[in-house]
């Protein structure tokens, strides 16, 4: 499951609480209980209880954020220590970066902290408090009641960041066309994927890679909850953040107070992660077609053709030109895909991508180079991109077992490419390091309802490309008492951040009162972008 901008870069390429744990953090089991718990499956459960008790006692030493983090007052930053390996809670610790802004309402209105994850794997949630400082109207009501808390998940950003390849090398362009013309092209991509997997082991170390999993990030989330002095967690997860929420809700059902999941990863064990990525290829083609229909309907602005077929012909013409001779020397088919995949991802990209596309055919190639080429002088940005891709790969490859047979990858992707050519091969090369992954791959958590899990609010657009609609239906089945809000005939990824009163009012109501509708709800789509 790629997140925005996750170009296939290889191939296509609080309150301090006392030791009595009034925070409600699970009290550490007694030594005798621990002895039993340390055997078998409960070792991590024991470890997270130990770490949460420790974090509840320590709290978070909130300070002004470091200048180079880019978060001005009144946002504050801090750290939460967690075990690298929850089976060894007294062993090596890593620090998780967190930030917050206090609730904007009165003391009486405050309902605790709302913790956010934007997806990925590999996305940073640290920008979440800026929804308050920028006065984002969609979140104004919720901000009155909650502190907005963001964090960098393990391996990301400021939280023991990992790496798989030199960042400048990672962004270098042009990369090979992701669509192979020959067996030699496939061999070259396979070699790159294997080298990338080996690079993750070399640059990050196997001890860290082995612990880069969604269940461990969910455990980290529970330790953050304890450090915040919160008895129960209020959580907002988008995209991969929905899978993190699903795993947290399964492992810690009694620790959830309110949970909103938006644009849902299919949590079925069969789908995590190989099949999920194949499903994505199909959904991307559908949304790519939606965008082309919109471009055609706005031909008076873009002059790219009055039908989907005409717009597709222009895309193929651009792609062929970039393949023959990279535009500006740097933008080939892989770089084009990095830019153009934004359109099926987010409606907010419809106008910018169509504008660059239109300018190219009007003779302005520089706009395309500016939009699609890497900026080698932006070393901080390139480090962040490489880190995001490293975490994406590490988590998806370590979370689950992947096919090791190249024949299977080749057969599945060749067949899909015939009907769904927009993203299929690019996505395959992005994920192929998982076929030769250097550490043991886990078995995904069986996501289900446990004792104490409250009603979860699920929000999903029917035409989402990155996380197809079936994922929301599957989680809804697994989480008893959950409610599903469906945004019909829409497909932007990340619905709760868009203006749609039918959705915005229900998210507010749930977070502020805990009330869910008596039945599932279907909402009309948000407004289509205007050129």
Secondary structure, 3 states (H helix, E strand, C coil): CCCCCCCCCCCCCCCCCCCCCCCCCCCCCCHHHHHHHCCHHHHHHHHHHHHHHHHHHHCCCCEECCHHHCCCCCCEEEEEEEECCHHHCCCCEEEEEEEEECCCCCCCCCCEEEEEECCCCCCECCCCCHHHHCCCHHHHHHHHHEEEEEEECCCCCCCCCCCCCCHHHHHCCCCCCCCCCCHHHHHHHHHHHHHHHHHHHHHHCHHHHCCCCHHHHHHHHHHHHHHCCCCCEEEEEECHHHHHHHHHHHHCHHHEEEEEEECCCCCCCCCCCHHHHHHHHHHHHHHHHHHHHHHHHCHHHHCCCCCHHHHHHHHHHHHHHHHHCCECCCECHHHHHHHHHHHHHCHHHHHHHHHHHHHHHCCCCHHHHHHHCCCCCCHHHHHHHHHHHHHHHHHHHHHCCCCCCHHHHHHHHHHHHHHCCCCHHHHHHHHHHHHHCCCCCCCCCCCCCCCCCCCCEEEEECCCCCCCCHHHHHHHHHCCCCEEEEECCCCCCCCCCCCCHHHHHHHHHHHHHCCCCCCCEEECCCCCCCC
